[in-house]
Amino acid sequence: KLQSVADHAQEVSMMVGQIAATAQEQTASVQQVAVGLDQISAVVQNNSATAEESAAASEELSGQAAMLKNLVAGFKLKN
């Protein structure tokens, strides 16, 4: 009976070791996911800033186009 208990204890010890190894692998995977999410967040923030800058530039160009249209309207072509 004592041998059986020792054998079961060894099996349990091996299982606990396997669980620990699997937990370490999962921790590494979760860390990789966290790094990926941080990178995605940085890209999204960069894209947002770029979109805001593009919108501002578009508004500026629209205003300048309207001003140019008004200036050109002052010219008349001779036939």
Rosetta constraint file for C-alpha pairs under 8 A:
AtomPair CA 1 CA 5 HARMONIC 6.37 0.50
AtomPair CA 2 CA 6 HARMONIC 6.19 0.50
AtomPair CA 3 CA 7 HARMONIC 6.07 0.50
AtomPair CA 4 CA 8 HARMONIC 6.16 0.50
AtomPair CA 5 CA 9 HARMONIC 6.04 0.50
AtomPair CA 6 CA 10 HARMONIC 6.16 0.50
AtomPair CA 7 CA 11 HARMONIC 6.28 0.50
AtomPair CA 8 CA 12 HARMONIC 6.09 0.50
AtomPair CA 9 CA 13 HARMONIC 6.03 0.50
AtomPair CA 10 CA 14 HARMONIC 6.19 0.50
AtomPair CA 11 CA 15 HARMONIC 6.19 0.50
AtomPair CA 12 CA 16 HARMONIC 6.10 0.50
AtomPair CA 13 CA 17 HARMONIC 6.21 0.50
AtomPair CA 14 CA 18 HARMONIC 6.23 0.50
AtomPair CA 15 CA 19 HARMONIC 6.12 0.50
AtomPair CA 16 CA 20 HARMONIC 6.10 0.50
AtomPair CA 17 CA 21 HARMONIC 6.19 0.50
AtomPair CA 18 CA 22 HARMONIC 6.11 0.50
AtomPair CA 19 CA 23 HARMONIC 6.02 0.50
AtomPair CA 20 CA 24 HARMONIC 6.24 0.50
AtomPair CA 21 CA 25 HARMONIC 6.35 0.50
AtomPair CA 22 CA 26 HARMONIC 6.18 0.50
AtomPair CA 23 CA 27 HARMONIC 6.10 0.50
AtomPair CA 24 CA 28 HARMONIC 6.26 0.50
AtomPair CA 25 CA 29 HARMONIC 6.23 0.50
AtomPair CA 26 CA 30 HARMONIC 6.07 0.50
AtomPair CA 27 CA 31 HARMONIC 6.16 0.50
AtomPair CA 28 CA 32 HARMONIC 6.27 0.50
AtomPair CA 29 CA 33 HARMONIC 6.27 0.50
AtomPair CA 30 CA 34 HARMONIC 6.16 0.50
AtomPair CA 31 CA 35 HARMONIC 6.23 0.50
AtomPair CA 32 CA 36 HARMONIC 6.19 0.50
AtomPair CA 33 CA 37 HARMONIC 6.13 0.50
AtomPair CA 34 CA 38 HARMONIC 6.19 0.50
AtomPair CA 35 CA 39 HARMONIC 6.28 0.50
AtomPair CA 36 CA 40 HARMONIC 6.20 0.50
AtomPair CA 37 CA 41 HARMONIC 6.04 0.50
AtomPair CA 38 CA 42 HARMONIC 6.24 0.50
AtomPair CA 39 CA 43 HARMONIC 6.30 0.50
AtomPair CA 40 CA 44 HARMONIC 6.11 0.50
AtomPair CA 41 CA 45 HARMONIC 6.16 0.50
AtomPair CA 42 CA 46 HARMONIC 6.14 0.50
AtomPair CA 43 CA 47 HARMONIC 6.03 0.50
AtomPair CA 44 CA 48 HARMONIC 6.06 0.50
AtomPair CA 45 CA 49 HARMONIC 6.24 0.50
AtomPair CA 46 CA 50 HARMONIC 6.15 0.50
AtomPair CA 47 CA 51 HARMONIC 6.02 0.50
AtomPair CA 48 CA 52 HARMONIC 6.25 0.50
AtomPair CA 49 CA 53 HARMONIC 6.25 0.50
AtomPair CA 50 CA 54 HARMONIC 6.08 0.50
AtomPair CA 51 CA 55 HARMONIC 6.10 0.50
AtomPair CA 52 CA 56 HARMONIC 6.25 0.50
AtomPair CA 53 CA 57 HARMONIC 6.15 0.50
AtomPair CA 54 CA 58 HARMONIC 5.98 0.50
AtomPair CA 55 CA 59 HARMONIC 6.19 0.50
AtomPair CA 56 CA 60 HARMONIC 6.23 0.50
AtomPair CA 57 CA 61 HARMONIC 6.11 0.50
AtomPair CA 58 CA 62 HARMONIC 6.04 0.50
AtomPair CA 59 CA 63 HARMONIC 6.28 0.50
AtomPair CA 60 CA 64 HARMONIC 6.27 0.50
AtomPair CA 61 CA 65 HARMONIC 5.97 0.50
AtomPair CA 62 CA 66 HARMONIC 6.25 0.50
AtomPair CA 63 CA 67 HARMONIC 6.26 0.50
AtomPair CA 64 CA 68 HARMONIC 6.08 0.50
AtomPair CA 65 CA 69 HARMONIC 6.06 0.50
AtomPair CA 66 CA 70 HARMONIC 6.31 0.50
AtomPair CA 67 CA 71 HARMONIC 6.29 0.50
AtomPair CA 68 CA 72 HARMONIC 6.05 0.50
AtomPair CA 69 CA 73 HARMONIC 6.06 0.50
AtomPair CA 70 CA 74 HARMONIC 6.84 0.50
AtomPair CA 71 CA 75 HARMONIC 7.58 0.50
